[in-house]
Amino acid sequence: MPTGARPTLTQFLIEERRRHPGATGELNALVTDVSLACKAIARKVAFGALADMISAAPQPAPGVNVHGEEQKALDLFSNQMFLRANEWGGHVAGMVSEEMDEAYTLPPQYPRGKYLLLFDPLDGSSNIDVNVSVGSIFSILRAEVPGEDAKPEDFLQPGTRQVGAGYAIYGPATMLVLTLGTGTHAFTLEPQLGEWVLSHPNLSIPEKTREFAINASNSRFWEPAVKRYVDECLAGQTGPRGADFNMRWIASLVAETHRILMRGGVFMYPRDTKEPGRAGRLRLLYEANPIAMLIEQAGGKASTGRKRILDVQPECLHQRIGFVFGSAQEVARIEQYHEDEPLDSYHSPLFGKRGLFAATA
């Protein structure tokens, strides 16, 4: 076998379908279409600043998306790849993208399917200029009315109703990480064959960790429970945790998730007071929910900091939320700190006005 006896994505999907005799194969076909979009994006990303060399047609002019974020040309290219790869096959009834204000209605000539696809076409695109890993994230839901155009409210399903989720990471190797509810599995793109090959079956996150990821520049806006947790980690062996911790921050959700799936850790982008009108920074439907499903299927835990992410009932397409995920014991500890501490009860010795990241008088 040219893949060294390791199954390809297609073989993996066929085996999954055989375990469910009533399956029609439409979910497999949808995942295959998504994986094709990811291949096209991987090729474009790999060209970096030379990406315009492979543009066969003029690309849309970058602007500002619904979140007020500046779009890059690769954001728009990636969005188009997801739309074009998935609109024609008759597997979806509608799509939602980070780069589009409204839900996407399929062109009239294409049949409507029984699934909904939600995606962030190029997560971490601000890192492209410095050649840091970026990726694509996707979530698959069942359509409320198969065969008909999806309504905006049809996408507002809690994460527990996902039938599949995954991401592609475009780094030193291009990988596709996928769950269909039977574990989390990673496939590496074999560049000569152009095939996704199962390289990391049944990923498992260690329950404990000595590594955490958070943007420390927001420390002055953190809630007391988050300050307490980070302070205890930074205190090291002489502190209440009795162990030294490493701190990481890549500013790419896909890259952070991949590190945690591969070696453990905890990621925090919690709710804070920086923008009081927002419940968090990351988007629930096409960032937090699919990542949470992958993490839980790998034995980890995913939370708002207070409750399970997958139980949250969405209220709007681009809803933001606080997000904490990774090794189960650490996420549970953070949830417990939120239960223990009144909002004004903890004064951080490391991140306060006279703390580690501020000048002393």
C-alpha positions in Angstrom: 0.0 0.0 0.0 1.5 3.4 -1.0 0.5 4.9 2.4 2.4 2.3 4.4 -0.6 0.3 5.5 -2.2 3.4 7.1 -5.8 4.2 6.0 -6.5 7.3 3.9 -9.3 9.6 4.9 -11.6 8.0 2.3 -10.9 4.5 3.7 -11.5 5.8 7.3 -14.9 7.3 6.2 -15.9 4.1 4.5 -15.1 2.1 7.7 -17.1 4.6 9.8 -20.1 4.2 7.4 -19.9 0.4 7.7 -20.5 0.8 11.4 -23.8 2.5 10.7 -25.7 0.4 8.2 -28.4 3.0 7.8 -26.0 5.7 6.7 -26.5 7.2 3.2 -22.9 8.3 2.7 -23.9 12.0 2.5 -21.9 12.9 5.6 -18.8 11.2 4.1 -19.2 13.1 0.9 -19.5 16.4 2.8 -16.3 15.7 4.8 -14.6 14.9 1.5 -15.7 18.2 0.0 -14.5 20.1 3.0 -11.1 18.3 2.9 -10.8 19.3 -0.8 -11.3 23.0 0.2 -8.6 22.6 2.8 -6.2 21.2 0.3 -6.7 24.2 -2.0 -6.3 26.6 0.9 -3.1 24.7 2.1 -1.6 25.2 -1.4 -2.4 28.9 -1.4 -1.1 29.5 2.1 2.2 27.6 1.2 3.0 30.3 -1.4 3.0 33.0 1.3 3.8 36.4 -0.2 4.0 34.7 -3.6 0.3 33.6 -3.4 -0.7 35.8 -6.3 1.4 33.6 -8.6 -1.3 30.9 -8.5 -4.4 33.2 -8.8 -6.2 32.3 -12.0 -8.8 35.0 -11.6 -9.1 38.4 -9.9 -9.9 38.0 -6.2 -12.4 40.1 -4.2 -11.0 43.2 -2.6 -10.4 42.8 1.2 -12.5 44.9 3.5 -13.8 44.6 7.0 -15.9 41.6 8.1 -19.0 41.5 10.4 -16.7 41.5 13.5 -15.0 44.7 12.5 -11.8 42.8 11.7 -9.7 43.7 8.6 -9.9 41.0 6.0 -6.9 39.7 4.1 -6.9 38.5 0.6 -6.4 34.9 1.9 -9.4 35.2 4.1 -11.6 35.9 1.1 -9.9 33.2 -1.0 -10.4 30.6 1.7 -14.0 31.6 2.1 -14.6 31.2 -1.6 -13.0 27.8 -1.5 -15.3 26.5 1.2 -18.4 27.9 -0.6 -17.4 26.5 -4.0 -16.4 23.1 -2.7 -19.6 22.6 -0.7 -22.4 24.4 -2.5 -22.9 22.1 -5.5 -23.0 18.5 -4.1 -26.4 18.4 -2.6 -25.2 17.7 0.9 -25.8 21.0 2.6 -28.9 23.2 3.0 -27.0 26.3 3.9 -23.7 27.6 5.3 -22.4 30.2 7.8 -19.0 31.7 7.6 -17.0 34.1 9.8 -16.4 36.2 6.7 -20.1 36.7 5.8 -22.7 38.8 7.6 -25.6 36.6 6.8 -26.1 32.8 6.3 -25.2 31.8 2.8 -28.1 30.7 0.5 -27.0 28.2 -2.1 -27.3 29.1 -5.8 -30.7 28.0 -7.1 -29.4 25.4 -9.6 -27.9 23.2 -6.8 -29.9 20.7 -4.7 -30.3 21.2 -1.0 -29.1 18.6 1.4 -29.6 17.5 5.0 -26.6 19.2 6.7 -25.5 22.6 7.7 -21.9 23.7 7.4 -20.4 26.4 9.6 -16.8 27.5 9.3 -14.0 29.9 10.0 -12.2 29.6 6.6 -8.8 30.9 7.8 -8.3 31.2 11.5 -5.3 33.1 12.7 -4.8 34.9 9.4 -3.1 37.8 11.2 -0.2 35.4 11.6 0.4 34.9 7.9 2.8 37.8 7.5 5.1 36.2 10.1 4.7 32.6 8.8 3.0 31.2 11.8 0.6 28.2 11.5 -2.9 29.1 10.5 -5.9 26.8 9.8 -9.6 26.3 8.9 -12.3 25.3 11.4 -15.6 23.7 10.6 -18.8 22.4 12.3 -21.5 20.1 10.8 -25.1 20.2 12.0 -28.3 18.5 10.7 -30.6 20.7 8.8 -33.9 21.4 10.4 -35.8 20.8 7.1 -33.6 18.7 4.8 -34.0 19.6 1.1 -35.0 23.2 1.7 -33.0 26.4 2.2 -32.0 26.8 5.8 -33.3 29.7 7.8 -30.9 31.7 10.0 -32.4 30.3 13.1 -31.8 26.8 11.9 -28.1 27.3 12.6 -28.7 28.2 16.3 -28.3 24.7 17.6 -26.2 23.8 20.8 -22.9 22.1 20.2 -24.2 18.8 21.5 -26.1 18.5 18.2 -23.0 18.5 16.0 -22.6 15.4 13.9 -19.0 16.3 13.0 -16.3 18.9 13.5 -12.7 19.5 12.6 -10.0 21.7 11.5 -7.1 21.8 9.1 -3.8 23.2 10.2 -1.4 24.6 7.6 2.0 24.4 9.2 5.3 22.4 8.5 2.9 19.6 7.6 -0.7 20.1 6.6 -3.1 18.1 8.8 -6.8 17.5 9.1 -8.2 16.8 12.5 -11.6 15.3 12.6 -14.3 13.8 14.8 -17.6 12.2 13.8 -18.4 11.4 17.4 -16.2 8.4 17.7 -13.0 9.9 18.9 -10.7 12.5 17.5 -8.4 11.5 14.7 -5.6 13.4 12.8 -4.7 12.9 9.1 -1.5 14.2 7.5 -1.5 15.3 3.9 0.9 13.2 1.9 2.1 15.7 -0.6 3.2 13.4 -3.4 -0.1 11.4 -3.4 -2.3 14.3 -2.4 -4.0 12.0 0.1 -5.0 12.6 3.7 -3.4 9.7 5.6 -4.4 8.7 9.2 -1.3 9.5 11.3 -2.7 10.0 14.8 -5.8 7.8 15.5 -7.7 8.2 18.7 -6.0 11.3 20.2 -6.1 11.5 24.0 -5.4 14.6 26.1 -3.7 13.9 29.4 -6.0 14.8 32.3 -3.2 16.8 34.0 -0.9 19.4 32.5 1.9 21.9 33.4 1.3 24.2 30.5 -1.2 26.9 29.9 -1.9 29.4 27.1 -3.4 32.9 27.7 -2.9 36.4 26.4 -1.2 38.1 29.4 -1.6 41.6 27.9 -5.3 41.4 28.9 -4.5 40.6 32.6 -5.8 43.9 33.9 -9.2 42.9 32.5 -9.4 39.3 33.8 -12.0 38.1 36.3 -10.8 37.1 39.8 -11.0 33.3 39.1 -8.7 33.7 36.0 -6.2 35.9 37.9 -6.1 33.4 40.7 -5.4 30.5 38.4 -2.7 32.2 36.4 -1.0 33.6 39.6 -0.9 30.1 41.1 0.7 28.7 37.9 3.3 31.4 37.8 4.2 30.9 41.5 5.8 27.6 40.5 7.1 25.1 43.0 6.9 27.4 45.9 3.3 28.3 45.2 0.1 26.5 46.0 0.3 24.2 43.0 3.8 23.0 43.9 4.9 22.8 40.3 6.5 24.9 37.6 4.2 25.7 34.6 5.1 26.9 31.1 3.1 29.7 29.5 2.4 29.7 25.7 0.5 32.1 23.4 0.4 31.7 19.6 -2.7 33.8 18.8 -4.0 31.1 16.5 -6.9 29.0 17.8 -6.1 26.1 15.5 -2.4 26.1 16.5 -3.2 26.3 20.2 -5.7 23.4 19.9 -3.3 21.3 17.9 -0.6 21.7 20.6 -3.1 20.7 23.3 -4.4 17.6 21.4 -0.8 16.5 20.7 0.7 17.0 24.2 -1.8 18.4 26.6 -2.3 21.8 28.2 -5.0 24.3 28.8 -6.1 27.3 26.7 -7.9 30.3 28.1 -9.6 33.1 26.2 -12.0 34.0 29.0 -14.7 36.6 29.3 -13.2 39.8 30.7 -14.0 43.4 31.3 -12.1 44.8 28.3 -15.4 45.0 26.3 -18.1 44.6 28.9 -20.8 44.3 26.2 -19.3 41.1 24.9 -19.4 37.7 26.6 -16.0 36.8 25.1 -13.8 37.0 22.1 -14.2 33.8 20.1 -17.2 32.8 18.1 -19.5 30.1 19.5 -20.9 28.4 16.4 -17.8 28.0 14.2 -14.9 28.2 16.6 -15.8 27.2 20.1 -18.3 24.5 19.4 -16.3 22.5 16.8 -13.1 22.8 18.9 -15.0 21.7 22.0 -16.3 18.6 20.3 -12.8 17.7 19.2 -11.5 18.3 22.7 -14.2 16.3 24.4 -13.8 13.4 22.0 -10.1 13.3 22.9 -10.9 13.1 26.7 -10.5 16.8 27.5 -13.0 19.4 28.8 -14.3 22.6 27.1 -16.0 25.3 29.1 -17.1 28.9 29.1 -15.2 29.0 32.4 -18.4 28.3 34.2 -20.3 25.7 32.2 -19.9 23.2 29.4 -19.5 25.0 26.0 -21.5 22.4 24.1 -24.6 23.0 26.3 -24.8 26.7 25.5 -27.9 27.6 23.5 -26.8 30.0 20.7 -28.6 33.3 20.3 -27.2 34.7 17.1 -25.0 33.5 14.2 -21.8 35.4 15.2 -22.2 35.1 19.0 -19.0 35.5 21.0 -18.2 33.6 24.1 -15.5 33.0 26.7 -13.6 29.8 26.0 -11.4 27.5 28.2 -10.4 24.1 27.1 -7.8 21.4 27.4 -6.8 18.9 30.1 -9.9 18.0 32.1 -8.5 18.6 35.6 -7.3 22.1 34.9 -10.5 23.2 33.2 -12.4 21.8 36.2 -10.2 23.8 38.5 -10.9 27.0 36.7 -14.6 26.3 36.8 -14.3 25.7 40.5 -12.5 29.0 41.0 -15.4 30.8 39.3 -17.7 29.2 41.8 -15.5 30.0 44.8 -14.7 33.6 44.2 -17.0 36.6 44.2 -16.1 38.9 41.4 -14.4 41.5 43.6 -12.8 39.2 46.1 -9.4 38.4 44.7 -6.6 40.9 44.4 -3.8 39.5 42.2 -0.3 39.9 43.6 1.3 39.3 40.2 -1.1 41.2 37.9 -2.3 44.0 40.1 -1.3 47.7 39.8 2.1 46.9 41.5 2.5 43.5 39.9 4.7 41.5 37.7 3.8 43.4 34.5 3.6 46.9 35.9 6.2 49.3 37.1 6.5 49.7 40.9 6.5 53.1 42.5 
